[in-house]
Amino acid sequence: MSVVRPFRGLRPGRDFAEKIASPPYDVLDSHEARNLVKDNPLSFLRVVKPEVDLSPEVDLYSAEVYQQGARNLRRLMEDGLMSQDDLPCFYFYRQIMGDHSQTGLVASVSAEDYDNDVIKKHEFTRKEKEEDRIRHIETQNAQCGPVFLTYPDLKDLDDVQTSVCAGEPEYDFTADDGIRHTFWVISSREVNDHISQIFSSEVPFLYVADGHHRSASGAIIARRRRDTNSGHTGLEEYNYFLAVIFPKSQMKILAYNRTVQDLKGRTPKQFIDEVSKKFSVEKTGTKEPAGNQEFSMYVDSQWYTIKPLAGTFPGGDPVKSLDASILQENLLGPVLDVENPRTAAHIKFVGGIRGTAELEKLVDSGEYSVAFSMFPTSVDQLIAVADSGNVMPPKSTWFEPKLRSGLVVHAL
């Protein structure tokens, strides 16, 4: 069963939360981040992307960058803009984007559960990205970016959420992108104990939705500190990492679309003839697929609907039956030479939040030759892959809205 516990959150004062809270580190490049913080000295991007305060020529992985982030976090504390709660708390965090609302439990979760696959994963991680997160956390002695977890819905926890969120929130603001963020502090020990008990008795597994490198780095730090601490008890804060845990019914996954630079010497007609060997191809003008095992393809200023022919993929396999796998194995790889989508330089992945207009723009510019609009992966598909012990193809899921950084920090 899952070990989920409250912690003494390091948080902004109520008057500063809106200014401090920032997008996560991995949705902006350094140039975009610099533009975003230039008029906001309090932005938490100065902690999670501290290169914004240094020369653009600086090596992003230099010690200077990590130390700058630690200085910026320390300054927020010394200036009284952020302080740590006196007692361990859980927190509820609600996001509203358009007509979609999701409310998650902010908690610290067990690194041992991660190692033992009580917290299940669906992606491979890359060592260099793990090491980057580790250096951020070790230098700051804090986890500043939460992992996005999910679990099958539970009425008991839904009832607690409804009761807590009927009360006065600690923070409630709408960010520049139009997404509303509301945050409640659960200071009652009785309620906190009840939440921990629900997870320990009713939630056998948690699932990483987004933040595989953050969760991996949290587990690695726990192992390193455990191995060097002769007085290790298992209760130290380093044994846990920061997460926001959402019921699966509230999750919103958008498509993760693809564009490819060239048709490998083919004319558009020759390319479509080649695609027709594994897919039905119909010129429909439809920009978004209607369901799984269907794709919208944009080439030569036209939208086509393509569907895999019978026998081109194993329907019972939780990984190979995913749309990303079907497209990769039957088209991207054999036709467009995208042998490894993790490393191929001629493919670009476009988050669904940008819409199909972005796909048309990339192809019409001549920079890319073909684009594929995907149907979003479902949470049930994600869980099925994780339960099977396998991983999804790269760039299978795009979660929105993104969790804000800086609303609460897990100090180690």
C-alpha positions as CSV (number, residue, x, y, z in Angstrom):
1,M,0.0,0.0,0.0
2,S,1.0,3.6,-0.6
3,V,2.9,5.6,2.0
4,V,1.8,9.3,1.8
5,R,2.5,11.7,4.6
6,P,2.1,15.4,5.4
7,F,5.2,17.7,5.6
8,R,6.2,21.2,6.8
9,G,5.7,23.0,3.6
10,L,7.9,26.0,2.8
11,R,5.4,28.4,1.3
12,P,4.9,32.0,0.1
13,G,3.0,34.5,2.3
14,R,-0.5,35.0,1.1
15,D,0.2,38.4,-0.4
16,F,3.2,37.0,-2.4
17,A,1.9,33.7,-3.8
18,E,0.7,35.0,-7.1
19,K,4.0,36.8,-7.8
20,I,6.2,34.0,-6.7
21,A,4.4,31.0,-8.3
22,S,5.9,30.2,-11.7
23,P,5.6,27.7,-14.6
24,P,7.7,24.6,-14.1
25,Y,11.3,24.6,-15.2
26,D,10.8,22.3,-18.2
27,V,8.2,24.1,-20.2
28,L,10.3,27.2,-21.0
29,D,13.7,27.6,-22.6
30,S,16.1,30.0,-21.0
31,H,15.2,32.9,-23.4
32,E,11.5,32.5,-22.7
33,A,12.2,32.4,-18.9
34,R,14.3,35.5,-19.0
35,N,11.5,37.4,-20.7
36,L,9.0,36.2,-18.2
37,V,11.0,37.2,-15.1
38,K,12.3,40.6,-16.3
39,D,9.5,42.5,-14.6
40,N,9.0,40.2,-11.7
41,P,11.9,40.0,-9.2
42,L,10.0,37.4,-7.1
43,S,9.3,34.8,-9.8
44,F,10.2,31.3,-8.7
45,L,11.8,30.8,-12.1
46,R,14.8,32.4,-10.4
47,V,14.9,29.3,-8.2
48,V,14.1,26.6,-10.7
49,K,15.7,28.2,-13.8
50,P,18.4,30.3,-12.1
51,E,20.3,30.9,-15.3
52,V,17.9,33.8,-15.8
53,D,20.0,35.8,-13.3
54,L,23.3,35.0,-15.1
55,S,24.9,35.7,-18.4
56,P,23.2,34.1,-21.4
57,E,26.6,32.5,-22.2
58,V,26.7,30.6,-18.9
59,D,26.9,26.8,-19.0
60,L,23.5,25.6,-17.8
61,Y,25.1,22.8,-15.9
62,S,27.8,24.8,-14.2
63,A,28.0,24.9,-10.4
64,E,27.3,28.7,-10.7
65,V,23.8,28.0,-11.9
66,Y,22.9,25.6,-9.1
67,Q,24.4,27.9,-6.5
68,Q,22.4,30.9,-7.9
69,G,19.2,29.0,-7.4
70,A,20.1,28.2,-3.8
71,R,20.9,31.9,-3.2
72,N,17.6,32.9,-4.7
73,L,15.6,30.5,-2.5
74,R,17.5,31.6,0.6
75,R,16.8,35.2,-0.3
76,L,13.0,34.6,-0.5
77,M,13.2,33.1,3.0
78,E,15.4,35.7,4.5
79,D,13.2,38.5,3.1
80,G,10.2,36.9,4.8
81,L,8.5,36.2,1.5
82,M,8.4,32.4,2.1
83,S,8.3,30.6,5.5
84,Q,7.9,27.0,6.7
85,D,4.7,25.7,8.3
86,D,5.2,25.0,12.0
87,L,3.5,21.5,11.8
88,P,3.3,18.9,9.0
89,C,0.3,19.5,6.7
90,F,-1.3,18.1,3.7
91,Y,-2.6,20.6,1.1
92,F,-5.2,20.6,-1.7
93,Y,-4.3,22.3,-4.9
94,R,-7.0,23.1,-7.5
95,Q,-6.4,24.2,-11.1
96,I,-9.1,25.4,-13.4
97,M,-8.4,25.7,-17.2
98,G,-11.4,26.7,-19.2
99,D,-14.1,24.2,-18.3
100,H,-11.7,21.7,-16.8
101,S,-11.1,21.5,-13.1
102,Q,-8.7,19.2,-11.2
103,T,-7.9,19.1,-7.5
104,G,-4.9,17.2,-6.2
105,L,-3.5,16.3,-2.8
106,V,0.0,17.9,-2.1
107,A,2.0,15.4,-0.1
108,S,5.4,13.8,0.4
109,V,5.6,10.3,-1.0
110,S,7.9,7.5,-0.2
111,A,11.2,7.0,-2.1
112,E,11.1,3.4,-1.0
113,D,7.7,3.0,-2.7
114,Y,9.3,4.3,-5.9
115,D,12.1,1.8,-5.6
116,N,9.7,-1.1,-4.9
117,D,7.3,-0.1,-7.8
118,V,4.5,0.8,-5.4
119,I,4.9,4.1,-7.3
120,K,4.7,2.8,-10.9
121,K,6.3,4.5,-14.0
122,H,5.6,4.5,-17.7
123,E,8.7,6.2,-19.1
124,F,12.4,5.7,-19.2
125,T,14.6,8.4,-17.7
126,R,17.9,9.8,-19.0
127,K,20.9,9.9,-16.6
128,E,21.9,13.4,-17.5
129,K,18.5,14.8,-16.7
130,E,18.4,12.9,-13.5
131,E,21.7,14.3,-12.5
132,D,20.6,17.9,-13.3
133,R,17.6,17.5,-10.9
134,I,19.8,15.9,-8.3
135,R,22.2,18.8,-8.4
136,H,19.3,21.3,-8.0
137,I,17.9,19.5,-5.1
138,E,21.2,18.8,-3.3
139,T,22.4,22.4,-3.7
140,Q,19.1,23.9,-2.5
141,N,18.5,21.1,0.1
142,A,14.9,21.2,-1.1
143,Q,12.5,19.8,-3.7
144,C,11.0,22.7,-5.5
145,G,9.2,21.0,-8.3
146,P,6.4,18.5,-7.5
147,V,5.9,15.2,-9.3
148,F,2.4,14.7,-10.9
149,L,0.9,11.4,-9.6
150,T,-2.5,9.7,-10.1
151,Y,-4.6,7.0,-8.5
152,P,-8.0,5.4,-9.1
153,D,-10.7,7.5,-7.6
154,L,-11.7,6.9,-3.9
155,K,-15.0,8.2,-2.4
156,D,-13.4,8.5,1.0
157,L,-10.7,10.9,-0.3
158,D,-13.2,12.7,-2.5
159,D,-15.3,13.4,0.6
160,V,-12.3,14.8,2.5
161,Q,-11.5,17.0,-0.5
162,T,-15.0,18.3,-0.7
163,S,-15.1,19.2,3.0
164,V,-11.7,20.9,3.0
165,C,-12.2,22.8,-0.2
166,A,-15.5,24.2,1.1
167,G,-13.4,26.3,3.4
168,E,-11.4,29.5,2.9
169,P,-8.4,28.9,0.6
170,E,-4.9,30.1,1.5
171,Y,-4.3,31.2,-2.1
172,D,-6.6,31.9,-5.0
173,F,-5.4,33.7,-8.1
174,T,-5.6,33.5,-11.9
175,A,-2.2,33.5,-13.7
176,D,-1.4,35.4,-16.9
177,D,-2.2,32.3,-19.0
178,G,-5.8,32.3,-17.6
179,I,-5.4,29.3,-15.4
180,R,-6.9,29.7,-11.9
181,H,-4.9,28.3,-9.0
182,T,-6.5,27.7,-5.6
183,F,-4.7,26.2,-2.6
184,W,-5.9,25.0,0.8
185,V,-3.8,24.2,3.9
186,I,-4.9,21.2,6.0
187,S,-3.7,22.0,9.5
188,S,-5.9,19.5,11.4
189,R,-3.9,16.5,12.6
190,E,-7.0,14.4,12.7
191,V,-7.8,15.1,9.0
192,N,-4.1,14.6,8.0
193,D,-4.0,11.2,9.9
194,H,-7.2,10.2,8.1
195,I,-5.8,11.0,4.7
196,S,-2.6,9.0,5.4
197,Q,-4.8,6.1,6.6
198,I,-6.8,6.1,3.4
199,F,-3.7,5.7,1.3
200,S,-2.1,3.1,3.5
201,S,-5.3,0.9,3.5
202,E,-7.0,1.6,0.1
203,V,-4.4,2.7,-2.4
204,P,-2.1,-0.2,-3.5
205,F,-0.3,1.8,-6.2
206,L,0.3,5.3,-7.3
207,Y,1.3,6.2,-10.9
208,V,3.7,8.8,-12.2
209,A,1.8,10.9,-14.7
210,D,4.4,13.6,-15.3
211,G,7.8,14.1,-13.6
212,H,9.7,10.9,-14.1
213,H,13.1,12.6,-13.7
214,R,11.9,14.5,-10.6
215,S,10.7,11.3,-9.0
216,A,13.9,9.3,-10.0
217,S,16.1,12.1,-8.6
218,G,14.1,12.1,-5.3
219,A,14.7,8.3,-5.0
220,I,18.4,8.5,-5.8
221,I,18.9,11.3,-3.2
222,A,17.1,9.2,-0.6
223,R,19.4,6.2,-1.3
224,R,22.6,8.3,-1.3
225,R,21.7,10.0,2.0
226,R,20.6,6.7,3.6
227,D,23.8,5.0,2.7
228,T,26.0,7.8,4.2
229,N,23.9,8.4,7.4
230,S,25.0,6.0,10.1
231,G,22.0,7.1,12.2
232,H,19.4,6.6,9.4
233,T,15.9,5.9,10.8
234,G,13.7,6.0,7.7
235,L,11.8,9.0,9.1
236,E,14.1,11.7,7.7
237,E,12.6,14.1,5.1
238,Y,15.1,12.9,2.4
239,N,13.2,9.6,2.4
240,Y,10.2,11.3,0.7
241,F,9.7,13.6,-2.3
242,L,7.2,16.2,-3.2
243,A,4.1,15.2,-5.2
244,V,0.6,16.4,-6.1
245,I,-1.7,13.4,-6.4
246,F,-4.8,13.6,-8.6
247,P,-7.7,11.1,-8.9
248,K,-7.6,9.7,-12.4
249,S,-11.1,10.9,-13.4
250,Q,-9.8,14.5,-13.1
251,M,-6.7,14.1,-15.3
252,K,-6.6,15.9,-18.6
253,I,-4.2,14.5,-21.2
254,L,-3.8,16.3,-24.5
255,A,-2.4,15.0,-27.7
256,Y,1.3,14.9,-28.3
257,N,1.6,15.6,-32.1
258,R,4.5,15.0,-34.5
259,T,6.0,16.8,-37.4
260,V,8.8,15.4,-39.7
261,Q,11.2,17.5,-41.8
262,D,11.3,15.6,-45.1
263,L,9.6,12.8,-47.1
264,K,12.9,11.1,-47.8
265,G,13.0,12.1,-51.5
266,R,9.4,11.3,-52.2
267,T,6.8,13.6,-53.7
268,P,3.7,14.0,-51.7
269,K,1.9,11.6,-54.0
270,Q,4.6,9.0,-53.7
271,F,4.6,9.4,-49.9
272,I,0.8,8.9,-49.7
273,D,1.1,5.8,-51.9
274,E,3.7,4.4,-49.5
275,V,1.5,5.3,-46.4
276,S,-1.4,3.4,-48.1
277,K,0.4,0.1,-47.8
278,K,-0.3,0.1,-44.0
279,F,-3.1,2.7,-43.7
280,S,-6.3,3.6,-45.3
281,V,-5.9,7.2,-46.5
282,E,-8.8,9.6,-47.2
283,K,-8.7,13.3,-47.9
284,T,-11.2,14.6,-45.4
285,G,-10.0,18.0,-44.2
286,T,-10.4,16.7,-40.6
287,K,-7.7,18.2,-38.4
288,E,-8.1,16.1,-35.3
289,P,-8.8,12.3,-35.1
290,A,-12.1,11.2,-33.8
291,G,-10.7,8.3,-31.6
292,N,-8.0,5.9,-31.0
293,Q,-6.3,4.1,-34.0
294,E,-7.0,7.1,-36.2
295,F,-4.7,9.9,-37.2
296,S,-5.0,13.2,-39.0
297,M,-2.1,13.8,-41.4
298,Y,-1.2,17.2,-42.9
299,V,0.9,17.2,-46.1
300,D,1.0,19.4,-49.2
301,S,-1.6,21.8,-47.7
302,Q,-4.2,19.0,-47.2
303,W,-5.5,17.2,-44.2
304,Y,-6.0,13.4,-44.5
305,T,-7.5,10.9,-42.2
306,I,-5.4,7.7,-42.0
307,K,-6.3,4.5,-40.2
308,P,-4.1,1.4,-39.7
309,L,-5.1,-1.6,-41.8
310,A,-6.1,-4.9,-40.0
311,G,-3.1,-7.0,-38.9
312,T,-0.6,-4.1,-38.8
313,F,-0.4,-4.1,-34.9
314,P,-1.2,-6.5,-32.0
315,G,-4.5,-5.3,-30.5
316,G,-4.0,-7.0,-27.1
317,D,-0.6,-5.5,-26.4
318,P,-0.9,-2.5,-24.0
319,V,2.2,-0.8,-25.6
320,K,2.1,-1.8,-29.2
321,S,-1.6,-1.0,-29.5
322,L,-1.0,2.6,-28.5
323,D,-1.4,5.1,-31.3
324,A,2.2,6.4,-30.8
325,S,3.5,2.8,-31.3
326,I,1.3,2.2,-34.3
327,L,2.4,5.3,-36.0
328,Q,6.1,4.7,-35.1
329,E,6.2,1.1,-36.2
330,N,4.2,1.4,-39.4
331,L,5.0,4.9,-40.7
332,L,7.6,7.1,-38.9
333,G,10.2,4.3,-38.7
334,P,9.9,2.4,-42.0
335,V,8.8,5.3,-44.2
336,L,10.4,8.4,-42.7
337,D,13.5,6.8,-41.2
338,V,12.7,8.0,-37.6
339,E,14.4,4.9,-36.2
340,N,14.7,6.3,-32.6
341,P,12.3,9.1,-31.8
342,R,14.3,9.9,-28.7
343,T,17.3,10.9,-30.7
344,A,16.2,11.6,-34.3
345,A,16.9,15.2,-35.3
346,H,14.4,15.4,-38.1
347,I,11.2,14.8,-36.0
348,K,9.6,17.5,-33.7
349,F,7.1,16.8,-31.0
350,V,4.4,19.4,-30.5
351,G,2.3,19.6,-27.4
352,G,-1.4,19.5,-28.0
353,I,-1.9,22.8,-26.1
354,R,-0.5,24.5,-29.3
355,G,-3.3,23.1,-31.4
356,T,-3.3,22.0,-35.1
357,A,-2.7,25.6,-36.3
358,E,0.9,25.1,-35.1
359,L,1.2,22.0,-37.2
360,E,0.0,23.8,-40.3
361,K,2.4,26.7,-39.6
362,L,5.4,24.3,-39.4
363,V,4.5,22.5,-42.6
364,D,3.4,25.5,-44.6
365,S,6.7,27.3,-43.7
366,G,8.6,24.6,-45.5
367,E,10.6,23.8,-42.4
368,Y,8.7,20.5,-42.1
369,S,7.0,18.3,-44.8
370,V,4.3,16.4,-42.9
371,A,2.5,16.6,-39.6
372,F,0.4,14.1,-37.6
373,S,-2.4,15.1,-35.3
374,M,-2.8,12.4,-32.6
375,F,-5.7,11.3,-30.4
376,P,-4.8,11.8,-26.7
377,T,-3.7,8.8,-24.7
378,S,-6.1,7.9,-22.0
379,V,-5.3,7.6,-18.3
380,D,-6.5,4.0,-18.4
381,Q,-3.9,3.3,-21.2
382,L,-1.2,4.9,-19.1
383,I,-2.1,2.7,-16.1
384,A,-2.3,-0.4,-18.2
385,V,1.2,0.1,-19.5
386,A,2.6,0.9,-16.0
387,D,0.8,-2.2,-14.6
388,S,2.3,-4.4,-17.3
389,G,5.8,-3.3,-16.2
390,N,6.5,-1.7,-19.6
391,V,7.1,1.9,-20.8
392,M,5.3,4.0,-23.3
393,P,6.9,5.3,-26.5
394,P,8.5,8.7,-26.1
395,K,6.2,11.7,-26.1
396,S,3.0,9.8,-25.6
397,T,1.3,12.1,-23.1
398,W,1.0,15.9,-22.7
399,F,-0.6,16.9,-19.4
400,E,-2.4,20.2,-18.9
401,P,-2.7,22.3,-16.9
402,K,0.9,22.3,-15.6
403,L,1.6,22.4,-11.9
404,R,2.9,25.8,-10.7
405,S,6.3,25.8,-9.0
406,G,6.8,27.8,-5.8
407,L,3.4,27.3,-4.1
408,V,4.9,24.8,-1.7
409,V,8.5,23.5,-1.3
410,H,9.6,20.3,0.4
411,A,12.6,21.2,2.5
412,L,15.0,18.3,3.2
